[in-house]
Amino acid sequence: MSAKILVIDDEESIRFTFESFLQEEGHTVSTARDYEEALDRIAEGDFDLIFTDIILGGKTGVDILKEVKERNLNCPVVIITGYPSLDTATDAVRLGAFDYLPKPVKQETLLHITRMALQHKALSDEKERYRSNLEAIFRSVKDALITVDRDLSLVEVNEAASKICGLTRPSRGRSLPSLPEECNRSCLSSLEATIRSKQPNEIHRLECQHRQRPLQVVNITTYPLLDHKRVFSGAIMVVRDETRLADLERDMRERQQFFNLIGKSERMQEIYALIEDLADVQTTVLITGESGTGKELVAEALHYRGVRSSKPFVKVNCSALSESLLESELFGHVKGAFTGAVKDKIGRFQRADGGTIFLDEIGDITPRMQLRLLRVLQEMEFERVGDSTPIKVDVRVVAATNRNLREKVKLGEFREDLYYRLKVVEVTLPPLRERREDIPLLIDYFIKKFNNKLNKAITGVSSEVQRILVDHAWSGNVRELEHTLEHACVLCRKDFITVDDLPSDFRDSAGAQQPNDTDSRLDEPRAIVQALEKTAWNKAKAARLLGISRRTIYRKINDYKLVPPE
């Protein structure tokens, strides 16, 4: 192989001899007569081999050797000496010289040492490239890499180990268990197991309780270190930071149980996103959907997700009160305003000042109450019953209804201006039959809820029960499903719910042909008729079966013009 060689000697004849012999072999040769000239040559070129006389005026070949080492040059140095001895050779090699060459120089000896030195350099260069590649890989890996010997003494760590584990290179050589405790050290058990068994070991989703990163979650994998002869020398531990993934999974679980609004379906995910967008926007929101779909939960989510969460959240069921009582509840009254008004009363709007008022069943209020409510929405001002002093409030209004307000506006039963004032943004909740993929999640949620309530340990439902529940029409929606599962949990005496634990009339209708999901308007009246027929038109029992109120079933019977058979 052709190489660049530097020859340093104060004798011109020696320099000429070396140059002639080496050039005949195809090498490129430079020469220097003294120490200073040699340093200039070394600074100018990258040499593969240096021959230097042991005596260089006031300096020595050992000084050249030291300079090569200080400059971190991978270049073998051969010492030329006129008085070789065992001590001279030993000293030269001990100080880092590749070999020594006695004078007078013989061509065969010179070329032999040259070949050996260049082969050594080639091997050394290859080793350095291999080491550099390993270091680059070691640095680039985002996982923490930690190697230990048989005694758990730290051999090497990469940069990621500092961030993830708090281990740095200055700690090399120290026993890993003796280092300052930065975490709960649960990873040591994996390393110890690998060193004992000489087999890989894994720990998944370990909460390492690191001082600097207390919520850190990692995966641990340990491997034995074996050379090409399968000789065991220690172990390497790979620590992968899974904190972000664990956070994302936790967020997804929370997203599937968003303020107790359970669902992973696309419709529910869209509603979650809409709630987040509306939480801090102080506008009126109208929540629509069938009975039992979770309208109140949406209202709670809008309040507790937003900036008003620390202020009052006040609920009013507008359909449960007569006009006069509703007016007093909403706006309050003064003493003597009407018979029975024995003292002043603060209304719900005033109690909700700074927070949110939730007006449920808003579609059932009278025209007079519609007018009063319109003024409050426009001016955020009202008077108590029996008083003419206006009261200013800062209240966010969230309303809900299972009625078709647009149709009521067309029929003249609901003020159009109030409708549009309420419907600044509308959140429409889908019926359960339109998001059946959420039913298994809801089943798990309610079983856990009733396990806590009833002190049971039910693990789930049978496959047949799950099929029945998923295929059911659910006219009462989530509320009906909740009541059905509560009934089943009360009766269940096994680890899981079977068909025998379901309500009897529910079992009777479970195998019946379900209405077409695409025609939800026909689905509800048919389900109501089925419930009424099962209960011999006992409206209270049918309402309980459907998971709706008696008032609601009376209204639906009237809306759908349902009549009992003669």
Secondary structure, DSSP 4 states (H G I P E B T S, - for coil): ---EEEEE-S-HHHHHHHHHHHHHTT-EEEEESSHHHHHHHHHH---SEEEEESEETTEEHHHHHHHHHHTT----EEEEESS--HHHHHHHHHTT-SEEEESSPPHHHHHHHHHHHHHHHHHHHHHHHHHHHHHHHHHH-SSEEEEEETT-BEEEE-HHHHHHH---GGGTTSBGGGS--SS--THHHHHHHHHHHSS-EEEEEEE---SS-TT-EEEEEEEEEE-TT--EEEEEEEEEE-HHHHHHHHHHHHHHEETTEE--SHHHHHHHHHHHHHTT----EEEE--TTS-HHHHHHHHHHTSTTTTS-EEEEEGGGS-HHHHHHHHHEE-TTSSTT--S-EE-HHHHTTTSEEEEETGGG--HHHHHHHHHHHHHSEE--BT----EE---EEEEEESS-HHHHHHTTSS-HHHHHHHTTEEEEPPPGGG-GGGHHHHHHHHHHHHHHHHT----EE-HHHHHHHHHS--TTHHHHHHHHHHHHHHH--SSEE-GGGS-HHHHHHHTSPPPPTT-HHHHHHHHHHHHHHHTTT-HHHHHHHHTS-HHHHHHHHHHTT-----
